[in-house]
Amino acid sequence: MSNQTADIKNSISRYLSMREHSRKELIDKLSKKYFEMDLILQCIDEFSTKNLQSDDRYTESFVRSKYNNHKGPNFISASLKSKGVSESIIDNVLSSYNEEDWQLIAIAALEKKTIYRNIEPAKSKIKQKMFLSGRGFSYKTIEHALNEYWKKWTLENYILTIL
C-alpha cells in the first residue's frame, strides 16, 4: 500500500468517525488535499464495499437532523442533491415522512418563530409564508400550517381576554 493510499484511508476514517459523509463530500475533501483522484475513488469504493461509507445512511441521518430542525422536504432535497446524493436515495428516505409529518413540523417552526405576532395579521401571514417557503415547505403544507397556527393563536388570545 502506498503512502498516499494510507493517508487517504486515514483521512476517510477520521471524517467518518466524526459523522456520516456522502461519497461526494469525501471526494471533495480529499481532492483539496491534492491526492490522486484514482486513489481517492479506489479508497472510497473500498469503504463503501465494507459498508463503512453509505449514501443511504448519510441521507437518513441528514434528513432526520434537518427534520428535527424544522426544515421542509424541498430544502432537504436540494441540500442532499448539492452533496451528490442520488435522487432515488433522497426520494426513498423522504418517503418515510408523510404530509402530516411535514405539516406538524411546519407548525412547530411557526410556533418557535414567534416574531410577526405584533404586526397586523395580513402582513404577519405574508412573512410567515416567506419564512416557511425559505425552509423548504410546499405551498399546501404552508397553507395548512398557517391555518392551524392562526386557529390556535386566535383561540389562545380569546381565552386570555375572557380570563
Salt bridges, closest charged atoms under 4 A:
GLU20 OE2 - ARG57 NE 2.68
GLU25 OE2 - ARG19 NH2 3.19
GLU25 OE2 - LYS83 NZ 3.65
ASP28 OD2 - LYS24 NZ 2.88
ASP45 OD1 - ARG23 NH1 2.79
GLU46 OE1 - LYS9 NZ 2.99
GLU46 OE2 - LYS50 NZ 3.22
GLU87 OE1 - LYS81 NZ 3.93
GLU111 OE2 - LYS152 NZ 3.02
GLU143 OE2 - LYS129 NZ 3.18
GLU148 OE2 - LYS151 NZ 3.13
